[in-house]
Amino acid sequence: MDTSANQPSAAPGSQMVQQALGKSPSELRFHHEGPELVLAFLVGRAARHLDDVHRQFTDAAQQAAATLTRAVAGTASINSLGVLQHSATQIDILAARRADAVDRLGEAIDAYRQVTADRPNTTPRPRAAPAPSAAARRTRR
């Protein structure tokens, strides 16, 4: 049975950037210079942050699920103060941090799009040689 279609991404930040911009976060920095490069780095940082918070959230949820599975099977002692008292709070906090990270990445992507929207080709152009001065042009004639 293939459950990959039902599995959430292990790297939702990177996936969000790929879907929105058509490039991975690490690829963005090779296509810009100046202010666009700064925004590309911010998008990459926000994507990595979301990926990290998502990993923490996933780990905490899986640990809680394992604890419940052991309790149901009778292979673990049940704390009379609550099986999930601590982990539920941790999962709630991580879920809120994850939602905030999604919002911050969305904002970074929107800013990146606004700054790069007027650029038909986002690949840095080779530096042009300085134009000859007016005096140099007159002497060539």
C-alpha positions as CSV (number, residue, x, y, z in Angstrom):
1,M,0.0,0.0,0.0
2,D,1.5,3.4,-1.1
3,T,0.9,6.0,1.6
4,S,3.3,8.5,0.2
5,A,0.4,10.6,-1.2
6,N,-1.0,10.8,2.3
7,Q,2.3,11.6,4.0
8,P,3.0,15.3,4.7
9,S,6.3,16.6,3.4
10,A,9.3,16.3,5.7
11,A,10.4,19.7,4.4
12,P,7.3,21.9,4.0
13,G,9.3,25.1,3.9
14,S,11.5,23.9,1.0
15,Q,8.4,22.5,-0.7
16,M,6.5,25.8,-0.3
17,V,9.3,27.7,-1.9
18,Q,9.6,25.2,-4.8
19,Q,5.9,25.4,-5.5
20,A,5.7,29.2,-5.2
21,L,8.9,30.2,-7.1
22,G,9.8,27.1,-9.1
23,K,13.2,26.9,-7.4
24,S,14.6,25.4,-4.2
25,P,15.6,27.8,-1.5
26,S,19.3,27.0,-2.1
27,E,18.9,27.7,-5.8
28,L,17.6,31.2,-5.3
29,R,20.9,32.7,-4.2
30,F,22.6,31.8,-7.5
31,H,20.1,33.9,-9.6
32,H,20.5,37.3,-7.9
33,E,22.7,40.1,-6.6
34,G,22.1,43.1,-4.5
35,P,18.8,43.5,-2.7
36,E,17.3,40.5,-4.6
37,L,20.1,38.4,-3.1
38,V,19.3,39.6,0.4
39,L,15.6,38.6,-0.1
40,A,16.7,35.2,-1.6
41,F,18.7,34.6,1.6
42,L,15.7,35.6,3.8
43,V,13.4,33.2,1.9
44,G,16.0,30.4,2.4
45,R,16.3,31.2,6.1
46,A,12.5,31.2,6.6
47,A,12.2,27.9,4.7
48,R,14.9,26.3,6.8
49,H,13.2,27.6,10.0
50,L,9.9,26.2,8.9
51,D,11.5,22.8,8.1
52,D,13.2,22.8,11.5
53,V,10.0,23.6,13.5
54,H,8.1,21.1,11.4
55,R,10.7,18.4,12.3
56,Q,10.3,19.2,16.0
57,F,6.5,19.1,15.8
58,T,6.6,15.8,14.0
59,D,9.1,14.3,16.5
60,A,6.9,15.4,19.5
61,A,3.7,14.1,17.9
62,Q,5.3,10.8,17.0
63,Q,6.7,10.4,20.5
64,A,3.2,11.1,22.0
65,A,1.7,8.6,19.6
66,A,4.3,6.0,20.7
67,T,3.5,6.7,24.3
68,L,-0.2,6.2,23.7
69,T,0.4,3.0,21.8
70,R,2.4,1.6,24.6
71,A,-0.2,2.6,27.2
72,V,-3.0,1.0,25.1
73,A,-1.0,-2.2,24.7
74,G,-0.3,-2.3,28.4
75,T,3.5,-2.2,27.9
76,A,4.0,1.2,29.6
77,S,2.9,2.5,33.0
78,I,0.4,5.3,32.9
79,N,1.1,8.4,34.8
80,S,-1.8,9.2,37.0
81,L,-1.4,12.9,36.4
82,G,-2.0,12.4,32.7
83,V,-0.4,10.4,29.9
84,L,0.0,13.5,27.6
85,Q,0.0,16.4,30.1
86,H,3.5,17.5,29.2
87,S,3.7,16.4,25.6
88,A,0.3,17.9,24.7
89,T,1.5,21.4,25.8
90,Q,4.7,21.0,23.8
91,I,2.8,19.9,20.7
92,D,0.4,22.9,21.0
93,I,3.4,25.3,21.3
94,L,5.1,23.7,18.3
95,A,1.9,23.7,16.2
96,A,1.6,27.5,16.9
97,R,5.3,28.0,16.0
98,R,4.8,26.0,12.8
99,A,1.8,28.1,11.8
100,D,3.8,31.3,12.5
101,A,6.7,30.0,10.4
102,V,4.3,29.3,7.5
103,D,3.1,32.9,7.7
104,R,6.6,34.3,7.9
105,L,7.7,32.3,4.9
106,G,4.7,33.3,2.9
107,E,5.5,37.0,3.7
108,A,9.1,36.5,2.6
109,I,8.0,34.8,-0.6
110,D,5.6,37.7,-1.3
111,A,8.3,40.3,-0.7
112,Y,10.7,38.3,-3.0
113,R,8.1,38.2,-5.7
114,Q,7.4,42.0,-5.5
115,V,11.1,42.9,-5.7
116,T,11.9,40.4,-8.6
117,A,8.6,40.9,-10.5
118,D,10.0,43.6,-12.8
119,R,13.0,41.5,-13.7
120,P,12.3,39.3,-16.7
121,N,15.5,37.4,-16.2
122,T,16.6,36.9,-12.6
123,T,20.1,35.7,-13.6
124,P,22.7,38.3,-12.9
125,R,23.9,40.0,-16.0
126,P,27.7,40.1,-16.7
127,R,29.1,43.5,-15.8
128,A,29.3,45.8,-18.8
129,A,32.5,47.6,-19.6
130,P,32.4,51.3,-18.8
131,A,31.2,53.4,-21.7
132,P,33.9,55.5,-23.3
133,S,33.9,59.2,-22.4
134,A,32.6,61.9,-24.8
135,A,36.2,62.9,-25.5
136,A,37.2,59.4,-26.3
137,R,34.3,59.1,-28.7
138,R,35.3,62.3,-30.5
139,T,38.8,61.2,-31.0
140,R,37.6,57.9,-32.7
141,R,35.7,59.8,-35.4
